[in-house]
Amino acid sequence: MGKKSIIIFWLSVAVFTILCGTLYAMEVETLVRDAVNYYRGNASFSVVDMTIHRPGWERTLTIKAWTRGQKDSLFTIVAPPRDNGNGTLKRGKEMWMFNPRVNRVIKLPPSMMSQSWMGSDFSNNDLAKSDSIIDDYTHKITGTEIHDGKKVFVVTSMPKPDAPVVWGMQKLRVREDLIFLSQEFYDEDLLLVKAMTGTKIQMIGGKLFPRVWKMRKAEKEDEYTMLEYRELVFMENLPGDLFTLSSLKNPGR
């Protein structure tokens, strides 16, 4: 083989490798995007019991939630009575909270985004960043597992340069049928901070979906927040005027 042929050969190998790598990256991005879209749907309405468990106490909130796409959400607490009417509106990257006792709407500044939502293990940032895993991270499949006879992809997600994110890394487990099984959150030193897992996968809202989700702090077995769906309805769309400050104050109008 002459020098020219060798050069052409290695150039072909390099181009093939780049193309394969690009296609692989696109496939992983598509897997994550499709899983998020499956989880959220185009729009949804749900009634969820949120149980906040601590070693010395436990309390449960019942929440009605409306979502549209990846960017718009409205949450309002309907029980217990003392918390009834407390609500949160997410529109794009912005969030507002409403307290009916003082009849006041507060727009959350960036400094409050890492704080706990209603004393749970979910932060305001967790609620606001539903599309962040798609837009702000690059993804790589770092393993595969078998759960209940189905293939599960282990995806390691690293933040893009200068992305406005809290977590130094996330790890996802996505079943071959696009169902999220878990999402792990790591700090800048790549130490596990907390993890969310989905269980009791069953037909709800017209598709297979984990009915129970648990967010647990790392190394604290007895501190967690559990979400259990009472109702879940997926739909094609919801009106835009639902995701407004007026609806935040009067979600049942």
C-alpha positions in Angstrom: 0.0 0.0 0.0 1.5 3.4 -1.0 1.7 6.5 1.1 -1.3 8.1 -0.6 -3.4 5.0 0.0 -2.4 4.9 3.7 -3.3 8.5 4.2 -6.7 8.1 2.5 -7.3 5.0 4.6 -6.6 6.7 7.9 -8.6 9.8 6.9 -11.5 7.5 6.1 -11.2 5.9 9.5 -11.1 9.3 11.2 -14.1 10.5 9.4 -16.0 7.3 10.1 -15.1 7.6 13.8 -16.3 11.2 14.0 -19.5 10.3 12.2 -20.1 7.4 14.5 -19.4 9.6 17.6 -21.8 12.3 16.3 -24.6 9.8 15.6 -24.0 8.2 19.1 -24.2 11.6 20.8 -27.4 12.4 18.8 -28.9 9.0 19.9 -28.2 9.6 23.6 -29.6 13.2 23.4 -32.7 11.8 21.7 -33.1 9.1 24.4 -33.0 11.7 27.2 -35.3 14.1 25.4 -37.8 11.4 24.6 -37.8 10.2 28.1 -38.4 13.7 29.5 -41.2 14.2 26.9 -42.7 10.8 27.9 -42.6 11.8 31.6 -44.1 15.2 31.1 -46.3 14.7 28.0 -47.6 17.7 26.0 -49.8 18.7 29.0 -51.1 17.1 32.2 -53.2 17.4 35.2 -52.5 15.4 38.4 -53.5 15.1 42.0 -50.5 14.0 44.2 -50.0 13.2 47.8 -46.6 14.5 49.0 -45.3 12.9 52.2 -42.4 14.5 53.9 -40.7 12.0 56.3 -38.2 12.9 59.0 -37.0 10.7 61.9 -39.2 12.6 64.4 -42.2 13.5 62.3 -44.1 13.1 59.1 -46.7 15.2 57.2 -48.6 14.8 54.0 -49.7 17.5 51.5 -52.2 17.0 48.7 -51.3 18.9 45.6 -53.1 19.7 42.3 -50.7 20.2 39.4 -51.0 21.4 35.9 -48.1 21.2 33.4 -47.7 22.3 29.8 -44.6 21.3 27.8 -41.3 21.5 29.7 -41.5 25.1 30.9 -44.9 25.8 32.4 -46.3 24.4 35.7 -48.8 25.4 38.3 -49.0 23.7 41.7 -51.6 24.4 44.4 -52.0 22.7 47.8 -55.5 21.6 48.6 -54.8 19.8 51.9 -54.3 20.0 54.9 -56.6 23.0 55.5 -53.8 25.2 57.0 -51.8 24.9 53.8 -54.8 25.1 51.4 -54.3 27.7 48.6 -50.5 27.9 48.8 -49.3 27.7 45.3 -46.3 27.9 42.9 -46.2 29.1 39.3 -43.4 28.2 37.0 -43.3 30.0 33.6 -40.1 29.4 31.7 -37.2 29.9 34.1 -39.2 32.2 36.4 -41.1 31.2 39.5 -43.7 32.8 41.8 -45.2 31.7 45.1 -48.5 32.7 46.6 -49.5 32.7 50.3 -53.2 33.1 50.8 -52.9 34.0 54.4 -51.2 37.3 53.5 -52.7 37.4 50.0 -49.3 38.0 48.6 -47.4 36.8 45.5 -43.6 36.6 45.7 -41.3 36.3 42.7 -38.4 34.0 43.7 -35.0 35.5 43.3 -32.0 33.3 42.2 -30.8 33.2 45.8 -34.0 31.3 46.9 -34.0 28.8 44.1 -31.9 26.2 46.0 -34.2 26.4 49.1 -36.6 23.6 50.0 -40.1 23.6 48.5 -42.6 23.4 51.3 -40.1 21.8 53.6 -39.6 18.8 51.3 -36.5 17.3 49.7 -37.4 19.0 46.4 -35.9 22.4 45.9 -37.5 25.3 44.1 -34.7 24.7 41.5 -35.9 21.1 41.0 -39.3 22.4 40.1 -38.0 25.2 37.9 -35.4 23.2 35.9 -37.6 20.5 34.4 -36.0 21.2 30.9 -32.5 21.8 32.3 -31.5 18.1 31.9 -32.1 18.5 28.1 -30.7 22.0 27.5 -27.8 22.3 30.0 -26.2 18.9 30.0 -24.3 16.5 27.6 -25.1 12.8 28.0 -23.2 9.6 27.7 -24.4 6.0 28.2 -22.1 4.6 30.8 -23.8 1.2 31.5 -26.8 -1.0 31.0 -28.8 -3.0 33.4 -31.8 -5.3 33.4 -34.9 -4.4 35.5 -38.0 -6.6 35.5 -36.8 -8.1 32.2 -36.3 -4.8 30.4 -33.1 -3.1 29.4 -32.2 0.0 31.3 -29.7 2.6 30.1 -27.4 4.3 32.7 -26.8 7.8 31.5 -24.2 10.1 32.9 -25.0 13.8 32.4 -22.3 16.5 32.7 -23.1 20.2 32.6 -22.2 22.1 29.5 -19.6 24.9 29.9 -21.1 28.0 31.6 -24.5 26.3 32.0 -26.5 27.9 34.9 -26.9 24.7 36.9 -26.6 23.6 40.5 -25.4 20.0 40.0 -21.9 19.0 39.0 -23.2 15.7 37.5 -26.5 13.8 37.2 -27.0 10.1 36.6 -30.2 8.8 35.0 -31.6 5.4 34.6 -34.0 5.2 31.6 -35.8 2.0 30.7 -35.9 1.0 27.0 -39.6 2.0 26.9 -38.5 5.6 28.0 -39.6 5.3 31.6 -37.4 7.1 34.1 -36.4 4.8 37.0 -34.0 7.1 38.8 -32.2 10.5 38.8 -29.2 11.1 40.9 -27.8 14.5 41.8 -24.1 15.1 42.5 -22.3 18.2 43.8 -19.3 19.9 42.2 -17.0 17.3 43.8 -19.1 14.6 42.2 -20.4 13.4 45.5 -24.0 12.1 45.7 -26.3 14.6 47.4 -29.7 13.0 46.8 -31.5 10.6 44.5 -35.1 10.3 43.1 -36.5 6.9 42.2 -39.7 5.8 40.6 -41.6 2.6 41.6 -44.9 0.9 41.2 -45.0 1.2 37.4 -48.5 0.7 36.2 -51.1 2.1 33.7 -52.1 5.6 34.8 -53.2 8.4 32.6 -53.3 6.1 29.6 -49.7 4.9 29.7 -47.2 3.1 31.9 -45.9 5.4 34.6 -44.3 5.2 38.0 -47.1 5.9 40.5 -44.7 6.5 43.4 -41.6 8.7 43.4 -39.2 9.1 46.3 -36.5 11.8 46.7 -34.0 10.7 49.4 -30.9 12.5 50.8 -27.7 10.6 50.4 -26.8 8.4 53.4 -30.0 9.4 55.2 -32.3 6.4 54.9 -34.9 8.0 57.2 -35.2 11.4 55.5 -37.1 11.5 52.3 -40.1 12.9 50.4 -42.5 10.6 48.6 -44.9 11.5 45.9 -47.9 9.2 45.2 -50.2 9.9 42.3 -53.9 9.8 43.0 -54.9 11.0 39.5 -52.9 11.7 36.4 -54.4 12.8 33.0 -52.3 13.5 29.9 -53.7 15.8 27.3 -52.7 17.6 24.1 -52.8 21.1 25.5 -53.9 23.5 28.3 -54.9 27.1 27.9 -52.1 29.7 28.3 -54.2 31.8 30.7 -54.0 28.9 33.2 -50.3 29.7 33.8 -50.7 33.2 35.0 -50.5 35.1 38.3 -54.3 35.3 38.4 -54.6 31.5 38.3 -51.9 31.2 40.9 -54.1 33.2 43.3 -57.4 31.6 42.1 -56.5 28.1 40.6 -60.1 26.9 40.9 -61.8 29.7 39.0 
